Amino acid sequence: MAQVTADLNTYLEELRACRICAGQMQRFPNPIVRAAPGARILIASQAPGNLADRSSKPFADPSGVRLRNWMGVSEAEFYDESRIVIAPMGFCFPGYDRNGGDLPPMKVCAPTWRPGLLERLPDLELVLAIGGYAQRWHLGANASKTLTETVRNWRTHLETGILPTPHPSWRNNAWLKKNPWFETDILPVLRQRVRDLL
C-alpha cells in the first residue's frame, strides 16, 4: 500500500507541475486534481472554473453546492480525497470565450495525464461523467450524439460503473427544467449509490 501511495503521489506532483499549455491559455497553468489511494468515486468534469482556479479548490462555487446536493454528500465528504477523486478532463482553467462562458478543456491534457492517473486508482467503482467531454472520454462509442440522450440512457451506462450527468452550473437551469426526469429518476439512484460506496 505504501508503494501504491508513493507512486500516486509522485504522479500527482508531476501532474500539478505540468506547464505544457503555458502561453496557450489566458492564465498561467494551475492544474487542479484531488486523489488518494482507496477512493471509490471519481468526479470527471470538464475543467476547473474561475473560482476553482483562484482558490485551487475544485467546485468552490455554486455549481459545487448543487453537485454536492445531487450526490447527497456533505462538504467534508466531498473533499475527502481518500473517498472521492476529483479529476476533470482538463486540469487547468482554460479561460473565457467571447460570450463569457468557459472555453473547452485543452485538448492535450486528458490524453497526456488521464490514463496514468486512472491506472493508479484501481478501486474506483463509480464515475460521475459530468458534461459532454467527460462522457465522450469515459463512454467512448457508447456515448450518444447529444448529452440529453447520453444522460437519458443512464441505466445502461450505470451497469458499467459510469453515470452521466449534465454540468451542475446555473447555465443548465433551463435543461433541468426541461428534463425533470433527471431529478426524479436519476438523483435518488445517484445518492444511494454514492452513500453505499462511502
DABELCOR-V485552 format. One record per residue. PHI is phi in whole degrees, 0 to 359 (none if undefined). D_FIRST is the distance of its C-alpha to the first C-alpha in Angstrom with 1 decimal. Layout:
# DABELCOR-V485552
phi:PHI d_first:D_FIRST
phi:PHI d_first:D_FIRST
This chain:
# DABELCOR-V485552
phi:none d_first:0.0
phi:297 d_first:3.8
phi:292 d_first:5.4
phi:299 d_first:5.0
phi:298 d_first:6.2
phi:297 d_first:8.6
phi:297 d_first:9.8
phi:295 d_first:10.6
phi:297 d_first:12.2
phi:297 d_first:14.2
phi:297 d_first:15.4
phi:296 d_first:16.4
phi:298 d_first:18.3
phi:295 d_first:20.1
phi:298 d_first:21.0
phi:292 d_first:22.3
phi:267 d_first:24.4
phi:298 d_first:25.9
phi:227 d_first:29.7
phi:305 d_first:30.8
phi:264 d_first:33.1
phi:304 d_first:34.6
phi:89 d_first:38.4
phi:256 d_first:38.1
phi:243 d_first:37.3
phi:288 d_first:39.4
phi:233 d_first:36.9
phi:292 d_first:34.5
phi:304 d_first:31.1
phi:217 d_first:28.7
phi:300 d_first:25.6
phi:240 d_first:24.2
phi:206 d_first:20.8
phi:229 d_first:18.4
phi:199 d_first:14.9
phi:204 d_first:11.4
phi:301 d_first:8.3
phi:92 d_first:9.6
phi:297 d_first:13.1
phi:247 d_first:15.7
phi:238 d_first:18.8
phi:243 d_first:19.8
phi:264 d_first:23.1
phi:252 d_first:24.6
phi:249 d_first:27.8
phi:276 d_first:30.3
phi:193 d_first:29.9
phi:299 d_first:29.9
phi:270 d_first:33.3
phi:302 d_first:35.5
phi:293 d_first:34.3
phi:297 d_first:30.6
phi:297 d_first:31.4
phi:294 d_first:33.4
phi:259 d_first:30.7
phi:59 d_first:27.6
phi:233 d_first:26.6
phi:294 d_first:26.6
phi:56 d_first:29.2
phi:270 d_first:30.8
phi:201 d_first:34.1
phi:303 d_first:36.1
phi:295 d_first:34.3
phi:292 d_first:31.1
phi:298 d_first:33.1
phi:294 d_first:34.3
phi:298 d_first:30.9
phi:297 d_first:29.4
phi:294 d_first:32.6
phi:303 d_first:32.1
phi:278 d_first:28.6
phi:72 d_first:29.7
phi:239 d_first:27.0
phi:279 d_first:27.5
phi:298 d_first:27.0
phi:296 d_first:24.2
phi:295 d_first:22.4
phi:300 d_first:23.2
phi:264 d_first:21.6
phi:276 d_first:18.4
phi:290 d_first:16.1
phi:283 d_first:13.2
phi:242 d_first:15.8
phi:230 d_first:18.0
phi:271 d_first:17.7
phi:241 d_first:21.0
phi:221 d_first:21.6
phi:287 d_first:25.3
phi:291 d_first:26.9
phi:239 d_first:28.2
phi:277 d_first:26.1
phi:244 d_first:29.3
phi:294 d_first:32.4
phi:277 d_first:34.9
phi:104 d_first:38.1
phi:253 d_first:41.0
phi:274 d_first:43.5
phi:292 d_first:47.3
phi:264 d_first:47.3
phi:89 d_first:44.6
phi:273 d_first:41.8
phi:289 d_first:38.5
phi:290 d_first:38.4
phi:296 d_first:36.2
phi:298 d_first:32.7
phi:298 d_first:33.0
phi:295 d_first:32.9
phi:283 d_first:30.8
phi:295 d_first:27.8
phi:301 d_first:26.2
phi:295 d_first:26.6
phi:285 d_first:25.3
phi:246 d_first:22.1
phi:292 d_first:21.4
phi:302 d_first:20.4
phi:295 d_first:17.7
phi:292 d_first:16.4
phi:294 d_first:16.5
phi:290 d_first:14.8
phi:268 d_first:11.7
phi:233 d_first:12.0
phi:288 d_first:12.1
phi:269 d_first:12.4
phi:298 d_first:15.7
phi:239 d_first:18.6
phi:222 d_first:21.4
phi:250 d_first:22.7
phi:269 d_first:25.6
phi:269 d_first:27.7
phi:264 d_first:30.0
phi:88 d_first:33.1
phi:297 d_first:34.4
phi:297 d_first:32.2
phi:293 d_first:29.0
phi:293 d_first:30.7
phi:294 d_first:32.0
phi:291 d_first:28.7
phi:278 d_first:26.7
phi:261 d_first:29.6
phi:58 d_first:31.4
phi:294 d_first:34.6
phi:278 d_first:34.0
phi:285 d_first:34.8
phi:280 d_first:38.4
phi:291 d_first:40.9
phi:239 d_first:40.8
phi:299 d_first:38.2
phi:301 d_first:40.3
phi:292 d_first:40.3
phi:297 d_first:36.6
phi:292 d_first:36.0
phi:297 d_first:38.7
phi:269 d_first:36.9
phi:302 d_first:33.8
phi:298 d_first:33.9
phi:296 d_first:33.5
phi:291 d_first:30.6
phi:296 d_first:28.8
phi:298 d_first:28.7
phi:260 d_first:26.3
phi:88 d_first:24.1
phi:239 d_first:26.0
phi:242 d_first:28.5
phi:279 d_first:30.9
phi:220 d_first:32.7
phi:286 d_first:35.1
phi:284 d_first:34.2
phi:282 d_first:34.8
phi:294 d_first:37.2
phi:300 d_first:40.7
phi:297 d_first:41.9
phi:260 d_first:41.0
phi:302 d_first:43.1
phi:295 d_first:45.8
phi:297 d_first:43.4
phi:297 d_first:42.1
phi:292 d_first:45.7
phi:283 d_first:46.7
phi:234 d_first:43.8
phi:297 d_first:43.7
phi:298 d_first:41.9
phi:298 d_first:38.6
phi:283 d_first:38.7
phi:280 d_first:40.3
phi:262 d_first:38.4
phi:271 d_first:35.0
phi:299 d_first:34.0
phi:299 d_first:34.1
phi:291 d_first:31.8
phi:301 d_first:29.4
phi:298 d_first:29.3
phi:293 d_first:28.7
phi:296 d_first:25.9
phi:297 d_first:24.2
phi:298 d_first:24.8
phi:298 d_first:23.4
phi:283 d_first:20.1
phi:284 d_first:19.8
